[in-house]
Amino acid sequence: MKTLLIAGVLTLSSALTVHAEEADLTPQVMAQITMSEQLMALGTARDEPLLILAAMRLRATLDGPTAAPGDGFTTQKDMAAAAMKLAEGDDALTGIVEDVTAESARRMCIYARNGACY
């Protein structure tokens, strides 16, 4: 499993470079996309839904309007499904995953910058 995970991350890193050149994404945005994919892979490998939730949060707050990761990357929907599957049996974690994935989830804006809440 670890070998497969490492191979996937290495393949993904080369794909990210090509995608960055095509979409004119900044290195900072690409680093965020890479980190979210790594968190997703690590969360899946360790059966840890909190790491997947961290990946979802990072992906949801990418910098800039053109920061969409594009095809070939894990979608928010897939991340949510994986987190929900791993959280089964734990009511508290299931509730957190449901809150994060709910379209009507309310967020309190602690710090606003460039139209984004943090």
PDB file as gemmi writes it, atoms N, CA and C in Angstrom:
CRYST1    1.000    1.000    1.000  90.00  90.00  90.00 P 1                      
ATOM      1  N   MET A   1       0.824  -1.190   0.000  1.00  0.00           N  
ATOM      2  CA  MET A   1       0.000   0.000   0.000  1.00  0.00           C  
ATOM      3  C   MET A   1       0.869   1.255   0.000  1.00  0.00           C  
ATOM      4  N   LYS A   2       1.939   1.243   0.815  1.00  0.00           N  
ATOM      5  CA  LYS A   2       2.811   2.411   0.882  1.00  0.00           C  
ATOM      6  C   LYS A   2       3.497   2.653  -0.456  1.00  0.00           C  
ATOM      7  N   THR A   3       3.917   1.590  -1.120  1.00  0.00           N  
ATOM      8  CA  THR A   3       4.566   1.733  -2.421  1.00  0.00           C  
ATOM      9  C   THR A   3       3.609   2.338  -3.429  1.00  0.00           C  
ATOM     10  N   LEU A   4       2.378   1.887  -3.407  1.00  0.00           N  
ATOM     11  CA  LEU A   4       1.365   2.425  -4.309  1.00  0.00           C  
ATOM     12  C   LEU A   4       1.101   3.891  -4.008  1.00  0.00           C  
ATOM     13  N   LEU A   5       1.042   4.225  -2.729  1.00  0.00           N  
ATOM     14  CA  LEU A   5       0.818   5.607  -2.314  1.00  0.00           C  
ATOM     15  C   LEU A   5       1.964   6.507  -2.771  1.00  0.00           C  
ATOM     16  N   ILE A   6       3.194   6.063  -2.583  1.00  0.00           N  
ATOM     17  CA  ILE A   6       4.356   6.852  -3.003  1.00  0.00           C  
ATOM     18  C   ILE A   6       4.368   7.017  -4.514  1.00  0.00           C  
ATOM     19  N   ALA A   7       4.078   5.950  -5.245  1.00  0.00           N  
ATOM     20  CA  ALA A   7       4.035   6.035  -6.705  1.00  0.00           C  
ATOM     21  C   ALA A   7       2.963   7.014  -7.159  1.00  0.00           C  
ATOM     22  N   GLY A   8       1.822   6.985  -6.486  1.00  0.00           N  
ATOM     23  CA  GLY A   8       0.744   7.913  -6.833  1.00  0.00           C  
ATOM     24  C   GLY A   8       1.126   9.355  -6.594  1.00  0.00           C  
ATOM     25  N   VAL A   9       1.794   9.622  -5.471  1.00  0.00           N  
ATOM     26  CA  VAL A   9       2.216  10.993  -5.164  1.00  0.00           C  
ATOM     27  C   VAL A   9       3.254  11.470  -6.171  1.00  0.00           C  
ATOM     28  N   LEU A  10       4.200  10.608  -6.541  1.00  0.00           N  
ATOM     29  CA  LEU A  10       5.211  10.998  -7.530  1.00  0.00           C  
ATOM     30  C   LEU A  10       4.583  11.263  -8.892  1.00  0.00           C  
ATOM     31  N   THR A  11       3.656  10.427  -9.286  1.00  0.00           N  
ATOM     32  CA  THR A  11       2.958  10.642 -10.552  1.00  0.00           C  
ATOM     33  C   THR A  11       2.163  11.929 -10.507  1.00  0.00           C  
ATOM     34  N   LEU A  12       1.512  12.156  -9.397  1.00  0.00           N  
ATOM     35  CA  LEU A  12       0.716  13.362  -9.228  1.00  0.00           C  
ATOM     36  C   LEU A  12       1.580  14.610  -9.286  1.00  0.00           C  
ATOM     37  N   SER A  13       2.764  14.559  -8.679  1.00  0.00           N  
ATOM     38  CA  SER A  13       3.614  15.749  -8.681  1.00  0.00           C  
ATOM     39  C   SER A  13       4.052  16.122 -10.092  1.00  0.00           C  
ATOM     40  N   SER A  14       4.312  15.134 -10.940  1.00  0.00           N  
ATOM     41  CA  SER A  14       4.666  15.460 -12.322  1.00  0.00           C  
ATOM     42  C   SER A  14       3.451  15.969 -13.089  1.00  0.00           C  
ATOM     43  N   ALA A  15       2.285  15.429 -12.802  1.00  0.00           N  
ATOM     44  CA  ALA A  15       1.058  15.908 -13.452  1.00  0.00           C  
ATOM     45  C   ALA A  15       0.743  17.323 -13.013  1.00  0.00           C  
ATOM     46  N   LEU A  16       1.020  17.636 -11.763  1.00  0.00           N  
ATOM     47  CA  LEU A  16       0.773  18.987 -11.261  1.00  0.00           C  
ATOM     48  C   LEU A  16       1.626  20.009 -11.993  1.00  0.00           C  
ATOM     49  N   THR A  17       2.862  19.650 -12.276  1.00  0.00           N  
ATOM     50  CA  THR A  17       3.748  20.566 -12.986  1.00  0.00           C  
ATOM     51  C   THR A  17       3.210  20.873 -14.373  1.00  0.00           C  
ATOM     52  N   VAL A  18       2.780  19.854 -15.089  1.00  0.00           N  
ATOM     53  CA  VAL A  18       2.212  20.051 -16.423  1.00  0.00           C  
ATOM     54  C   VAL A  18       0.952  20.895 -16.336  1.00  0.00           C  
ATOM     55  N   HIS A  19       0.085  20.600 -15.378  1.00  0.00           N  
ATOM     56  CA  HIS A  19      -1.154  21.353 -15.225  1.00  0.00           C  
ATOM     57  C   HIS A  19      -0.866  22.809 -14.886  1.00  0.00           C  
ATOM     58  N   ALA A  20       0.143  23.059 -14.083  1.00  0.00           N  
ATOM     59  CA  ALA A  20       0.482  24.435 -13.701  1.00  0.00           C  
ATOM     60  C   ALA A  20       0.906  25.239 -14.919  1.00  0.00           C  
ATOM     61  N   GLU A  21       1.653  24.618 -15.804  1.00  0.00           N  
ATOM     62  CA  GLU A  21       2.096  25.323 -16.998  1.00  0.00           C  
ATOM     63  C   GLU A  21       0.922  25.627 -17.919  1.00  0.00           C  
ATOM     64  N   GLU A  22      -0.036  24.708 -18.000  1.00  0.00           N  
ATOM     65  CA  GLU A  22      -1.180  24.905 -18.880  1.00  0.00           C  
ATOM     66  C   GLU A  22      -2.129  25.970 -18.356  1.00  0.00           C  
ATOM     67  N   ALA A  23      -2.326  26.019 -17.059  1.00  0.00           N  
ATOM     68  CA  ALA A  23      -3.337  26.907 -16.489  1.00  0.00           C  
ATOM     69  C   ALA A  23      -2.764  28.202 -15.930  1.00  0.00           C  
ATOM     70  N   ASP A  24      -1.466  28.412 -16.036  1.00  0.00           N  
ATOM     71  CA  ASP A  24      -0.813  29.601 -15.494  1.00  0.00           C  
ATOM     72  C   ASP A  24      -1.092  29.769 -14.009  1.00  0.00           C  
ATOM     73  N   LEU A  25      -1.090  28.690 -13.275  1.00  0.00           N  
ATOM     74  CA  LEU A  25      -1.279  28.757 -11.835  1.00  0.00           C  
ATOM     75  C   LEU A  25       0.046  29.122 -11.179  1.00  0.00           C  
ATOM     76  N   THR A  26      -0.041  29.862 -10.096  1.00  0.00           N  
ATOM     77  CA  THR A  26       1.175  30.266  -9.399  1.00  0.00           C  
ATOM     78  C   THR A  26       1.762  29.075  -8.649  1.00  0.00           C  
ATOM     79  N   PRO A  27       3.048  29.134  -8.336  1.00  0.00           N  
ATOM     80  CA  PRO A  27       3.654  28.046  -7.555  1.00  0.00           C  
ATOM     81  C   PRO A  27       2.988  27.870  -6.187  1.00  0.00           C  
ATOM     82  N   GLN A  28       2.517  28.966  -5.607  1.00  0.00           N  
ATOM     83  CA  GLN A  28       1.859  28.877  -4.302  1.00  0.00           C  
ATOM     84  C   GLN A  28       0.555  28.084  -4.396  1.00  0.00           C  
ATOM     85  N   VAL A  29      -0.228  28.348  -5.431  1.00  0.00           N  
ATOM     86  CA  VAL A  29      -1.486  27.614  -5.610  1.00  0.00           C  
ATOM     87  C   VAL A  29      -1.194  26.144  -5.894  1.00  0.00           C  
ATOM     88  N   MET A  30      -0.204  25.878  -6.713  1.00  0.00           N  
ATOM     89  CA  MET A  30       0.145  24.490  -7.013  1.00  0.00           C  
ATOM     90  C   MET A  30       0.622  23.768  -5.758  1.00  0.00           C  
ATOM     91  N   ALA A  31       1.344  24.476  -4.890  1.00  0.00           N  
ATOM     92  CA  ALA A  31       1.784  23.869  -3.629  1.00  0.00           C  
ATOM     93  C   ALA A  31       0.578  23.516  -2.760  1.00  0.00           C  
ATOM     94  N   GLN A  32      -0.436  24.375  -2.771  1.00  0.00           N  
ATOM     95  CA  GLN A  32      -1.647  24.105  -1.994  1.00  0.00           C  
ATOM     96  C   GLN A  32      -2.408  22.906  -2.561  1.00  0.00           C  
ATOM     97  N   ILE A  33      -2.495  22.833  -3.880  1.00  0.00           N  
ATOM     98  CA  ILE A  33      -3.171  21.699  -4.514  1.00  0.00           C  
ATOM     99  C   ILE A  33      -2.417  20.407  -4.208  1.00  0.00           C  
ATOM    100  N   THR A  34      -1.092  20.459  -4.311  1.00  0.00           N  
ATOM    101  CA  THR A  34      -0.270  19.288  -4.009  1.00  0.00           C  
ATOM    102  C   THR A  34      -0.458  18.858  -2.561  1.00  0.00           C  
ATOM    103  N   MET A  35      -0.432  19.828  -1.651  1.00  0.00           N  
ATOM    104  CA  MET A  35      -0.602  19.508  -0.233  1.00  0.00           C  
ATOM    105  C   MET A  35      -1.975  18.884   0.029  1.00  0.00           C  
ATOM    106  N   SER A  36      -3.012  19.393  -0.626  1.00  0.00           N  
ATOM    107  CA  SER A  36      -4.344  18.820  -0.408  1.00  0.00           C  
ATOM    108  C   SER A  36      -4.408  17.383  -0.921  1.00  0.00           C  
ATOM    109  N   GLU A  37      -3.759  17.109  -2.043  1.00  0.00           N  
ATOM    110  CA  GLU A  37      -3.731  15.738  -2.565  1.00  0.00           C  
ATOM    111  C   GLU A  37      -2.926  14.829  -1.639  1.00  0.00           C  
ATOM    112  N   GLN A  38      -1.827  15.349  -1.088  1.00  0.00           N  
ATOM    113  CA  GLN A  38      -1.023  14.548  -0.165  1.00  0.00           C  
ATOM    114  C   GLN A  38      -1.791  14.263   1.127  1.00  0.00           C  
ATOM    115  N   LEU A  39      -2.515  15.262   1.626  1.00  0.00           N  
ATOM    116  CA  LEU A  39      -3.338  15.046   2.818  1.00  0.00           C  
ATOM    117  C   LEU A  39      -4.416  14.001   2.548  1.00  0.00           C  
ATOM    118  N   MET A  40      -5.011  14.062   1.368  1.00  0.00           N  
ATOM    119  CA  MET A  40      -6.036  13.086   0.993  1.00  0.00           C  
ATOM    120  C   MET A  40      -5.433  11.681   0.959  1.00  0.00           C  
ATOM    121  N   ALA A  41      -4.270  11.548   0.333  1.00  0.00           N  
ATOM    122  CA  ALA A  41      -3.611  10.240   0.237  1.00  0.00           C  
ATOM    123  C   ALA A  41      -3.216   9.719   1.619  1.00  0.00           C  
ATOM    124  N   LEU A  42      -2.687  10.592   2.454  1.00  0.00           N  
ATOM    125  CA  LEU A  42      -2.277  10.181   3.795  1.00  0.00           C  
ATOM    126  C   LEU A  42      -3.487   9.807   4.649  1.00  0.00           C  
ATOM    127  N   GLY A  43      -4.555  10.592   4.543  1.00  0.00           N  
ATOM    128  CA  GLY A  43      -5.773  10.279   5.283  1.00  0.00           C  
ATOM    129  C   GLY A  43      -6.356   8.939   4.876  1.00  0.00           C  
ATOM    130  N   THR A  44      -6.304   8.649   3.585  1.00  0.00           N  
ATOM    131  CA  THR A  44      -6.801   7.369   3.088  1.00  0.00           C  
ATOM    132  C   THR A  44      -5.905   6.225   3.562  1.00  0.00           C  
ATOM    133  N   ALA A  45      -4.592   6.424   3.486  1.00  0.00           N  
ATOM    134  CA  ALA A  45      -3.651   5.377   3.883  1.00  0.00           C  
ATOM    135  C   ALA A  45      -3.727   5.073   5.376  1.00  0.00           C  
ATOM    136  N   ARG A  46      -3.968   6.092   6.181  1.00  0.00           N  
ATOM    137  CA  ARG A  46      -4.006   5.906   7.637  1.00  0.00           C  
ATOM    138  C   ARG A  46      -5.423   5.741   8.191  1.00  0.00           C  
ATOM    139  N   ASP A  47      -6.399   5.703   7.308  1.00  0.00           N  
ATOM    140  CA  ASP A  47      -7.804   5.623   7.740  1.00  0.00           C  
ATOM    141  C   ASP A  47      -8.138   6.742   8.719  1.00  0.00           C  
ATOM    142  N   GLU A  48      -7.748   7.965   8.368  1.00  0.00           N  
ATOM    143  CA  GLU A  48      -7.915   9.119   9.244  1.00  0.00           C  
ATOM    144  C   GLU A  48      -8.767  10.188   8.564  1.00  0.00           C  
ATOM    145  N   PRO A  49     -10.066  10.265   8.895  1.00  0.00           N  
ATOM    146  CA  PRO A  49     -10.949  11.226   8.230  1.00  0.00           C  
ATOM    147  C   PRO A  49     -10.586  12.688   8.496  1.00  0.00           C  
ATOM    148  N   LEU A  50      -9.938  12.977   9.616  1.00  0.00           N  
ATOM    149  CA  LEU A  50      -9.569  14.365   9.902  1.00  0.00           C  
ATOM    150  C   LEU A  50      -8.545  14.903   8.902  1.00  0.00           C  
ATOM    151  N   LEU A  51      -7.650  14.050   8.430  1.00  0.00           N  
ATOM    152  CA  LEU A  51      -6.697  14.485   7.405  1.00  0.00           C  
ATOM    153  C   LEU A  51      -7.422  14.792   6.096  1.00  0.00           C  
ATOM    154  N   ILE A  52      -8.430  14.007   5.785  1.00  0.00           N  
ATOM    155  CA  ILE A  52      -9.209  14.257   4.571  1.00  0.00           C  
ATOM    156  C   ILE A  52      -9.992  15.560   4.713  1.00  0.00           C  
ATOM    157  N   LEU A  53     -10.525  15.822   5.900  1.00  0.00           N  
ATOM    158  CA  LEU A  53     -11.223  17.090   6.133  1.00  0.00           C  
ATOM    159  C   LEU A  53     -10.267  18.270   5.989  1.00  0.00           C  
ATOM    160  N   ALA A  54      -9.032  18.098   6.442  1.00  0.00           N  
ATOM    161  CA  ALA A  54      -8.030  19.159   6.265  1.00  0.00           C  
ATOM    162  C   ALA A  54      -7.759  19.390   4.781  1.00  0.00           C  
ATOM    163  N   ALA A  55      -7.701  18.309   4.004  1.00  0.00           N  
ATOM    164  CA  ALA A  55      -7.509  18.437   2.557  1.00  0.00           C  
ATOM    165  C   ALA A  55      -8.677  19.175   1.919  1.00  0.00           C  
ATOM    166  N   MET A  56      -9.893  18.865   2.371  1.00  0.00           N  
ATOM    167  CA  MET A  56     -11.078  19.544   1.836  1.00  0.00           C  
ATOM    168  C   MET A  56     -11.034  21.034   2.148  1.00  0.00           C  
ATOM    169  N   ARG A  57     -10.651  21.369   3.362  1.00  0.00           N  
ATOM    170  CA  ARG A  57     -10.583  22.775   3.771  1.00  0.00           C  
ATOM    171  C   ARG A  57      -9.530  23.514   2.955  1.00  0.00           C  
ATOM    172  N   LEU A  58      -8.384  22.898   2.787  1.00  0.00           N  
ATOM    173  CA  LEU A  58      -7.325  23.531   2.005  1.00  0.00           C  
ATOM    174  C   LEU A  58      -7.772  23.744   0.567  1.00  0.00           C  
ATOM    175  N   ARG A  59      -8.407  22.752  -0.025  1.00  0.00           N  
ATOM    176  CA  ARG A  59      -8.867  22.859  -1.405  1.00  0.00           C  
ATOM    177  C   ARG A  59      -9.946  23.919  -1.544  1.00  0.00           C  
ATOM    178  N   ALA A  60     -10.789  24.059  -0.525  1.00  0.00           N  
ATOM    179  CA  ALA A  60     -11.884  25.033  -0.585  1.00  0.00           C  
ATOM    180  C   ALA A  60     -11.391  26.469  -0.475  1.00  0.00           C  
ATOM    181  N   THR A  61     -10.186  26.655   0.023  1.00  0.00           N  
ATOM    182  CA  THR A  61      -9.676  28.012   0.225  1.00  0.00           C  
ATOM    183  C   THR A  61      -8.471  28.315  -0.652  1.00  0.00           C  
ATOM    184  N   LEU A  62      -8.406  27.704  -1.823  1.00  0.00           N  
ATOM    185  CA  LEU A  62      -7.300  27.998  -2.737  1.00  0.00           C  
ATOM    186  C   LEU A  62      -7.305  29.472  -3.103  1.00  0.00           C  
ATOM    187  N   ASP A  63      -6.127  30.031  -3.281  1.00  0.00           N  
ATOM    188  CA  ASP A  63      -5.996  31.446  -3.610  1.00  0.00           C  
ATOM    189  C   ASP A  63      -6.360  31.720  -5.061  1.00  0.00           C  
ATOM    190  N   GLY A  64      -7.157  32.734  -5.275  1.00  0.00           N  
ATOM    191  CA  GLY A  64      -7.421  33.219  -6.625  1.00  0.00           C  
ATOM    192  C   GLY A  64      -8.563  32.529  -7.327  1.00  0.00           C  
ATOM    193  N   PRO A  65      -9.159  33.230  -8.307  1.00  0.00           N  
ATOM    194  CA  PRO A  65     -10.304  32.690  -9.033  1.00  0.00           C  
ATOM    195  C   PRO A  65      -9.935  31.591 -10.020  1.00  0.00           C  
ATOM    196  N   THR A  66      -8.686  31.527 -10.452  1.00  0.00           N  
ATOM    197  CA  THR A  66      -8.279  30.511 -11.425  1.00  0.00           C  
ATOM    198  C   THR A  66      -7.571  29.354 -10.746  1.00  0.00           C  
ATOM    199  N   ALA A  67      -7.841  29.159  -9.474  1.00  0.00           N  
ATOM    200  CA  ALA A  67      -7.123  28.147  -8.709  1.00  0.00           C  
ATOM    201  C   ALA A  67      -7.802  26.788  -8.705  1.00  0.00           C  
ATOM    202  N   ALA A  68      -8.742  26.567  -9.584  1.00  0.00           N  
ATOM    203  CA  ALA A  68      -9.392  25.257  -9.645  1.00  0.00           C  
ATOM    204  C   ALA A  68      -8.373  24.223 -10.093  1.00  0.00           C  
ATOM    205  N   PRO A  69      -8.273  23.098  -9.392  1.00  0.00           N  
ATOM    206  CA  PRO A  69      -7.253  22.116  -9.719  1.00  0.00           C  
ATOM    207  C   PRO A  69      -7.429  21.428 -11.061  1.00  0.00           C  
ATOM    208  N   GLY A  70      -8.639  21.359 -11.582  1.00  0.00           N  
ATOM    209  CA  GLY A  70      -8.846  20.768 -12.902  1.00  0.00           C  
ATOM    210  C   GLY A  70      -9.048  19.264 -12.851  1.00  0.00           C  
ATOM    211  N   ASP A  71      -9.027  18.656 -14.029  1.00  0.00           N  
ATOM    212  CA  ASP A  71      -9.271  17.219 -14.155  1.00  0.00           C  
ATOM    213  C   ASP A  71      -8.089  16.419 -13.606  1.00  0.00           C  
ATOM    214  N   GLY A  72      -8.381  15.219 -13.167  1.00  0.00           N  
ATOM    215  CA  GLY A  72      -7.335  14.330 -12.698  1.00  0.00           C  
ATOM    216  C   GLY A  72      -7.019  14.466 -11.220  1.00  0.00           C  
ATOM    217  N   PHE A  73      -7.682  15.376 -10.538  1.00  0.00           N  
ATOM    218  CA  PHE A  73      -7.450  15.566  -9.115  1.00  0.00           C  
ATOM    219  C   PHE A  73      -8.680  15.112  -8.342  1.00  0.00           C  
ATOM    220  N   THR A  74      -8.494  14.815  -7.086  1.00  0.00           N  
ATOM    221  CA  THR A  74      -9.597  14.383  -6.243  1.00  0.00           C  
ATOM    222  C   THR A  74     -10.593  15.521  -6.080  1.00  0.00           C  
ATOM    223  N   THR A  75     -11.859  15.239  -6.306  1.00  0.00           N  
ATOM    224  CA  THR A  75     -12.887  16.268  -6.176  1.00  0.00           C  
ATOM    225  C   THR A  75     -13.327  16.390  -4.722  1.00  0.00           C  
ATOM    226  N   GLN A  76     -13.953  17.519  -4.406  1.00  0.00           N  
ATOM    227  CA  GLN A  76     -14.479  17.724  -3.061  1.00  0.00           C  
ATOM    228  C   GLN A  76     -15.499  16.633  -2.718  1.00  0.00           C  
ATOM    229  N   LYS A  77     -16.298  16.260  -3.699  1.00  0.00           N  
ATOM    230  CA  LYS A  77     -17.321  15.227  -3.484  1.00  0.00           C  
ATOM    231  C   LYS A  77     -16.671  13.887  -3.128  1.00  0.00           C  
ATOM    232  N   ASP A  78     -15.604  13.533  -3.843  1.00  0.00           N  
ATOM    233  CA  ASP A  78     -14.901  12.278  -3.552  1.00  0.00           C  
ATOM    234  C   ASP A  78     -14.222  12.325  -2.185  1.00  0.00           C  
ATOM    235  N   MET A  79     -13.660  13.496  -1.850  1.00  0.00           N  
ATOM    236  CA  MET A  79     -13.037  13.649  -0.530  1.00  0.00           C  
ATOM    237  C   MET A  79     -14.077  13.468   0.572  1.00  0.00           C  
ATOM    238  N   ALA A  80     -15.244  14.081   0.380  1.00  0.00           N  
ATOM    239  CA  ALA A  80     -16.310  13.987   1.381  1.00  0.00           C  
ATOM    240  C   ALA A  80     -16.779  12.544   1.539  1.00  0.00           C  
ATOM    241  N   ALA A  81     -16.916  11.835   0.430  1.00  0.00           N  
ATOM    242  CA  ALA A  81     -17.352  10.437   0.490  1.00  0.00           C  
ATOM    243  C   ALA A  81     -16.331   9.576   1.224  1.00  0.00           C  
ATOM    244  N   ALA A  82     -15.049   9.811   0.962  1.00  0.00           N  
ATOM    245  CA  ALA A  82     -13.999   9.047   1.642  1.00  0.00           C  
ATOM    246  C   ALA A  82     -13.984   9.348   3.136  1.00  0.00           C  
ATOM    247  N   ALA A  83     -14.130  10.620   3.495  1.00  0.00           N  
ATOM    248  CA  ALA A  83     -14.149  10.997   4.912  1.00  0.00           C  
ATOM    249  C   ALA A  83     -15.358  10.384   5.615  1.00  0.00           C  
ATOM    250  N   MET A  84     -16.505  10.396   4.955  1.00  0.00           N  
ATOM    251  CA  MET A  84     -17.718   9.829   5.549  1.00  0.00           C  
ATOM    252  C   MET A  84     -17.568   8.323   5.756  1.00  0.00           C  
ATOM    253  N   LYS A  85     -16.972   7.653   4.785  1.00  0.00           N  
ATOM    254  CA  LYS A  85     -16.772   6.209   4.903  1.00  0.00           C  
ATOM    255  C   LYS A  85     -15.863   5.883   6.088  1.00  0.00           C  
ATOM    256  N   LEU A  86     -14.793   6.665   6.246  1.00  0.00           N  
ATOM    257  CA  LEU A  86     -13.858   6.415   7.340  1.00  0.00           C  
ATOM    258  C   LEU A  86     -14.433   6.797   8.700  1.00  0.00           C  
ATOM    259  N   ALA A  87     -15.379   7.722   8.709  1.00  0.00           N  
ATOM    260  CA  ALA A  87     -15.966   8.189   9.970  1.00  0.00           C  
ATOM    261  C   ALA A  87     -17.131   7.324  10.440  1.00  0.00           C  
ATOM    262  N   GLU A  88     -17.519   6.338   9.653  1.00  0.00           N  
ATOM    263  CA  GLU A  88     -18.647   5.477  10.026  1.00  0.00           C  
ATOM    264  C   GLU A  88     -18.423   4.874  11.406  1.00  0.00           C  
ATOM    265  N   GLY A  89     -19.481   4.904  12.214  1.00  0.00           N  
ATOM    266  CA  GLY A  89     -19.396   4.344  13.550  1.00  0.00           C  
ATOM    267  C   GLY A  89     -19.003   5.353  14.615  1.00  0.00           C  
ATOM    268  N   ASP A  90     -18.510   6.504  14.208  1.00  0.00           N  
ATOM    269  CA  ASP A  90     -18.141   7.564  15.151  1.00  0.00           C  
ATOM    270  C   ASP A  90     -19.096   8.732  14.921  1.00  0.00           C  
ATOM    271  N   ASP A  91     -20.077   8.855  15.800  1.00  0.00           N  
ATOM    272  CA  ASP A  91     -21.117   9.872  15.616  1.00  0.00           C  
ATOM    273  C   ASP A  91     -20.554  11.285  15.564  1.00  0.00           C  
ATOM    274  N   ALA A  92     -19.560  11.568  16.391  1.00  0.00           N  
ATOM    275  CA  ALA A  92     -18.983  12.919  16.417  1.00  0.00           C  
ATOM    276  C   ALA A  92     -18.309  13.243  15.084  1.00  0.00           C  
ATOM    277  N   LEU A  93     -17.486  12.320  14.588  1.00  0.00           N  
ATOM    278  CA  LEU A  93     -16.808  12.555  13.310  1.00  0.00           C  
ATOM    279  C   LEU A  93     -17.789  12.594  12.151  1.00  0.00           C  
ATOM    280  N   THR A  94     -18.789  11.733  12.185  1.00  0.00           N  
ATOM    281  CA  THR A  94     -19.803  11.745  11.133  1.00  0.00           C  
ATOM    282  C   THR A  94     -20.509  13.090  11.101  1.00  0.00           C  
ATOM    283  N   GLY A  95     -20.816  13.629  12.269  1.00  0.00           N  
ATOM    284  CA  GLY A  95     -21.443  14.949  12.343  1.00  0.00           C  
ATOM    285  C   GLY A  95     -20.562  16.045  11.782  1.00  0.00           C  
ATOM    286  N   ILE A  96     -19.259  15.960  12.055  1.00  0.00           N  
ATOM    287  CA  ILE A  96     -18.325  16.960  11.527  1.00  0.00           C  
ATOM    288  C   ILE A  96     -18.268  16.873  10.011  1.00  0.00           C  
ATOM    289  N   VAL A  97     -18.169  15.658   9.490  1.00  0.00           N  
ATOM    290  CA  VAL A  97     -18.125  15.486   8.030  1.00  0.00           C  
ATOM    291  C   VAL A  97     -19.406  16.013   7.401  1.00  0.00           C  
ATOM    292  N   GLU A  98     -20.544  15.730   8.007  1.00  0.00           N  
ATOM    293  CA  GLU A  98     -21.816  16.230   7.476  1.00  0.00           C  
ATOM    294  C   GLU A  98     -21.858  17.752   7.499  1.00  0.00           C  
ATOM    295  N   ASP A  99     -21.360  18.347   8.578  1.00  0.00           N  
ATOM    296  CA  ASP A  99     -21.328  19.811   8.663  1.00  0.00           C  
ATOM    297  C   ASP A  99     -20.438  20.415   7.586  1.00  0.00           C  
ATOM    298  N   VAL A 100     -19.288  19.802   7.374  1.00  0.00           N  
ATOM    299  CA  VAL A 100     -18.344  20.326   6.385  1.00  0.00           C  
ATOM    300  C   VAL A 100     -18.906  20.209   4.981  1.00  0.00           C  
ATOM    301  N   THR A 101     -19.594  19.116   4.707  1.00  0.00           N  
ATOM    302  CA  THR A 101     -20.077  18.886   3.347  1.00  0.00           C  
ATOM    303  C   THR A 101     -21.437  19.507   3.062  1.00  0.00           C  
ATOM    304  N   ALA A 102     -22.128  19.961   4.092  1.00  0.00           N  
ATOM    305  CA  ALA A 102     -23.450  20.562   3.885  1.00  0.00           C  
ATOM    306  C   ALA A 102     -23.333  21.848   3.081  1.00  0.00           C  
ATOM    307  N   GLU A 103     -24.168  21.981   2.072  1.00  0.00           N  
ATOM    308  CA  GLU A 103     -24.145  23.189   1.245  1.00  0.00           C  
ATOM    309  C   GLU A 103     -24.544  24.416   2.037  1.00  0.00           C  
ATOM    310  N   SER A 104     -25.367  24.209   3.036  1.00  0.00           N  
ATOM    311  CA  SER A 104     -25.845  25.349   3.809  1.00  0.00           C  
ATOM    312  C   SER A 104     -25.035  25.564   5.080  1.00  0.00           C  
ATOM    313  N   ALA A 105     -23.865  24.925   5.150  1.00  0.00           N  
ATOM    314  CA  ALA A 105     -23.038  25.078   6.349  1.00  0.00           C  
ATOM    315  C   ALA A 105     -22.663  26.538   6.538  1.00  0.00           C  
ATOM    316  N   ARG A 106     -22.795  26.987   7.766  1.00  0.00           N  
ATOM    317  CA  ARG A 106     -22.476  28.382   8.074  1.00  0.00           C  
ATOM    318  C   ARG A 106     -21.042  28.468   8.553  1.00  0.00           C  
ATOM    319  N   ARG A 107     -20.361  29.495   8.060  1.00  0.00           N  
ATOM    320  CA  ARG A 107     -18.999  29.759   8.520  1.00  0.00           C  
ATOM    321  C   ARG A 107     -18.954  31.147   9.109  1.00  0.00           C  
ATOM    322  N   MET A 108     -18.256  31.283  10.201  1.00  0.00           N  
ATOM    323  CA  MET A 108     -18.049  32.600  10.779  1.00  0.00           C  
ATOM    324  C   MET A 108     -16.765  33.156  10.181  1.00  0.00           C  
ATOM    325  N   CYS A 109     -16.860  34.318   9.607  1.00  0.00           N  
ATOM    326  CA  CYS A 109     -15.701  34.937   8.981  1.00  0.00           C  
ATOM    327  C   CYS A 109     -14.828  35.559  10.074  1.00  0.00           C  
ATOM    328  N   ILE A 110     -13.693  34.953  10.322  1.00  0.00           N  
ATOM    329  CA  ILE A 110     -12.784  35.456  11.345  1.00  0.00           C  
ATOM    330  C   ILE A 110     -11.882  36.533  10.755  1.00  0.00           C  
ATOM    331  N   TYR A 111     -11.425  36.313   9.546  1.00  0.00           N  
ATOM    332  CA  TYR A 111     -10.533  37.262   8.887  1.00  0.00           C  
ATOM    333  C   TYR A 111     -10.860  37.255   7.401  1.00  0.00           C  
ATOM    334  N   ALA A 112     -11.245  38.395   6.864  1.00  0.00           N  
ATOM    335  CA  ALA A 112     -11.591  38.478   5.440  1.00  0.00           C  
ATOM    336  C   ALA A 112     -10.451  39.140   4.681  1.00  0.00           C  
ATOM    337  N   ARG A 113     -10.063  38.510   3.577  1.00  0.00           N  
ATOM    338  CA  ARG A 113      -9.021  39.063   2.732  1.00  0.00           C  
ATOM    339  C   ARG A 113      -9.334  38.689   1.289  1.00  0.00           C  
ATOM    340  N   ASN A 114      -9.353  39.666   0.433  1.00  0.00           N  
ATOM    341  CA  ASN A 114      -9.602  39.441  -0.993  1.00  0.00           C  
ATOM    342  C   ASN A 114     -10.887  38.655  -1.238  1.00  0.00           C  
ATOM    343  N   GLY A 115     -11.903  38.939  -0.462  1.00  0.00           N  
ATOM    344  CA  GLY A 115     -13.192  38.294  -0.670  1.00  0.00           C  
ATOM    345  C   GLY A 115     -13.313  36.894  -0.112  1.00  0.00           C  
ATOM    346  N   ALA A 116     -12.313  36.423   0.633  1.00  0.00           N  
ATOM    347  CA  ALA A 116     -12.362  35.081   1.203  1.00  0.00           C  
ATOM    348  C   ALA A 116     -12.376  35.166   2.722  1.00  0.00           C  
ATOM    349  N   CYS A 117     -13.134  34.283   3.339  1.00  0.00           N  
ATOM    350  CA  CYS A 117     -13.197  34.226   4.806  1.00  0.00           C  
ATOM    351  C   CYS A 117     -12.243  33.159   5.315  1.00  0.00           C  
ATOM    352  N   TYR A 118     -11.613  33.445   6.413  1.00  0.00           N  
ATOM    353  CA  TYR A 118     -10.701  32.485   7.046  1.00  0.00           C  
ATOM    354  C   TYR A 118     -11.089  32.308   8.492  1.00  0.00           C  
TER     355      TYR A 118                                                      
END                                                                             
